[in-house]
Amino acid sequence: MAKKVVATLRTLGKEYSKVIRMKRSEKTGAYYFEETIVPVDKVQEFLAKR
């Protein structure tokens, strides 16, 4: 599946990056990972948001 996503991202014409952010659940206190695909120029903006 991962190879398929990477191949698809290259054919769209714009560069994209997969961002994985670790978050903490307020309910249980456990950590979980949030994966998102964003344009390369928006990565820093995405990571700055909480």
FIZADREN-755114 format. One line per 2 residues: number of its first residue (from 1); their letters; for each residue x negated, y negated, z negated of N, C-alpha, C, O. Coordinates in nm, 3 decimals. Each point is the difference from the previous one (the first is absolute). Layout:
% FIZADREN-755114
NUM) a) X,Y,Z,X,Y,Z,X,Y,Z,X,Y,Z; ...
***
This chain:
% FIZADREN-755114
1) ma) -0.082,0.119,0.000,0.082,-0.119,0.000,-0.087,-0.126,0.000,0.031,-0.095,0.071; -0.136,0.094,-0.147,-0.084,-0.119,-0.008,-0.062,-0.033,0.135,-0.008,-0.117,0.038
3) kk) -0.035,0.218,0.035,-0.059,-0.025,0.131,0.103,-0.060,0.094,-0.033,-0.087,0.081; 0.156,0.133,-0.090,0.106,-0.051,0.085,0.026,-0.148,-0.028,0.020,-0.078,0.093
5) vv) -0.020,0.038,-0.220,0.022,-0.140,-0.037,-0.112,-0.087,0.053,0.026,-0.107,0.055; -0.149,0.149,-0.071,-0.115,-0.077,0.047,0.006,-0.017,0.151,-0.026,-0.108,0.051
7) at) 0.060,0.214,0.021,0.009,-0.007,0.145,0.111,-0.098,0.041,-0.017,-0.074,0.096; 0.127,0.074,-0.167,0.111,-0.090,0.030,-0.040,-0.146,-0.027,0.036,-0.089,0.077
9) lr) -0.109,0.065,-0.183,-0.040,-0.137,-0.034,-0.092,-0.059,0.105,0.004,-0.121,0.023; -0.085,0.200,0.039,-0.093,-0.050,0.101,0.070,-0.038,0.129,-0.049,-0.087,0.073
11) tl) 0.161,0.148,-0.042,0.066,-0.026,0.127,0.095,-0.119,-0.006,0.055,-0.039,0.104; -0.033,-0.019,-0.220,0.095,-0.111,-0.010,-0.057,-0.132,0.051,0.076,-0.094,0.022
13) gk) -0.207,0.085,-0.001,-0.059,-0.121,0.054,-0.051,-0.095,-0.106,-0.083,-0.086,0.031; 0.128,0.098,-0.152,-0.047,-0.085,-0.110,-0.063,0.092,-0.103,0.045,0.113,-0.019
15) ey) -0.149,-0.161,-0.048,-0.068,0.084,-0.097,0.077,0.004,-0.131,0.039,-0.104,-0.054; -0.017,0.224,0.003,0.070,0.021,-0.125,-0.089,0.077,-0.095,-0.093,0.069,0.042
17) sk) 0.123,-0.081,-0.170,-0.076,0.070,-0.101,0.097,0.061,-0.101,0.104,-0.058,-0.030; -0.140,0.174,-0.021,0.080,0.066,-0.102,-0.055,-0.042,-0.136,-0.117,0.022,-0.029
19) vi) 0.202,-0.083,-0.053,-0.041,-0.051,-0.131,0.064,0.087,-0.107,0.120,0.024,0.000; -0.204,0.023,-0.093,0.049,0.081,-0.112,-0.025,-0.080,-0.127,-0.113,-0.035,-0.031
21) rm) 0.220,0.008,-0.042,-0.008,-0.080,-0.121,0.047,0.084,-0.119,0.102,0.069,0.009; -0.175,-0.075,-0.119,0.039,0.072,-0.119,0.086,-0.091,-0.087,-0.037,-0.114,-0.027
23) kr) 0.152,0.165,-0.016,0.091,-0.077,-0.083,0.031,0.080,-0.126,-0.021,0.121,-0.006; 0.072,-0.190,-0.093,0.036,0.065,-0.125,0.151,-0.013,-0.020,0.056,-0.108,0.012
25) se) 0.007,0.220,-0.043,0.143,0.003,-0.024,0.031,-0.065,-0.134,-0.060,0.034,-0.101; 0.154,-0.127,0.102,0.037,-0.067,-0.125,0.080,0.094,-0.090,-0.005,-0.013,-0.122
27) kt) 0.076,0.105,0.182,0.086,0.090,-0.077,-0.081,0.106,-0.075,0.020,0.021,-0.119; -0.111,0.046,0.191,-0.075,0.111,-0.061,-0.143,-0.035,-0.034,-0.062,0.069,-0.082
29) ga) 0.007,-0.173,0.142,-0.140,-0.036,-0.024,-0.097,0.078,0.086,-0.121,-0.021,-0.009; 0.171,0.111,0.093,-0.085,0.080,0.088,-0.039,-0.081,0.123,0.072,-0.091,0.041
31) yy) -0.186,0.125,0.017,-0.045,-0.065,0.122,0.051,0.075,0.122,0.014,0.122,-0.002; 0.014,-0.196,0.108,0.039,0.060,0.127,-0.061,-0.082,0.113,-0.044,-0.113,-0.021
33) fe) 0.042,0.170,0.140,-0.063,-0.064,0.114,0.106,-0.042,0.101,0.093,0.075,0.031; -0.107,-0.197,0.020,0.090,-0.054,0.100,-0.079,-0.017,0.130,-0.100,-0.072,0.002
35) et) 0.144,0.136,0.104,-0.069,-0.007,0.129,0.082,-0.086,0.096,0.121,0.015,0.011; -0.189,-0.106,0.058,0.066,-0.090,0.094,-0.092,-0.023,0.120,-0.122,-0.002,-0.015
37) iv) 0.180,-0.016,0.131,-0.076,-0.032,0.120,0.026,-0.147,0.033,0.114,-0.041,0.022; -0.222,-0.038,-0.021,0.011,-0.144,0.024,-0.100,-0.042,0.108,-0.099,0.070,0.022
39) pv) 0.124,-0.183,0.046,-0.099,-0.052,0.095,-0.129,-0.036,-0.073,0.003,-0.039,-0.117; -0.115,0.052,0.185,-0.131,-0.022,-0.062,-0.011,-0.141,-0.057,-0.058,-0.019,-0.107
41) dk) 0.111,-0.080,0.176,-0.012,-0.137,-0.048,0.087,-0.029,-0.122,-0.016,-0.105,-0.062; 0.107,0.193,0.025,0.088,-0.020,-0.115,-0.039,0.086,-0.121,0.072,-0.002,-0.101
43) vq) -0.182,0.076,0.107,-0.038,0.091,-0.107,-0.028,-0.075,-0.130,0.053,0.037,-0.104; -0.133,-0.142,0.109,-0.032,-0.075,-0.122,0.125,-0.064,-0.060,0.014,-0.004,-0.122
45) ef) 0.074,-0.045,0.206,0.124,-0.060,-0.048,0.088,0.105,-0.069,0.061,-0.028,-0.103; -0.057,0.148,0.160,0.079,0.108,-0.059,-0.056,0.042,-0.136,0.075,0.022,-0.094
47) la) -0.207,-0.012,0.085,-0.063,0.042,-0.126,0.009,-0.109,-0.107,-0.005,0.032,-0.119; 0.017,-0.157,0.158,0.009,-0.108,-0.097,0.135,0.000,-0.072,0.010,-0.044,-0.114
49) kr) 0.094,0.095,0.182,0.133,0.008,-0.062,-0.003,0.109,-0.106,-0.071,0.100,0.014; 0.149,-0.119,-0.118,0.009,0.103,-0.104,0.131,0.068,0.006,0.026,0.090,-0.080
***
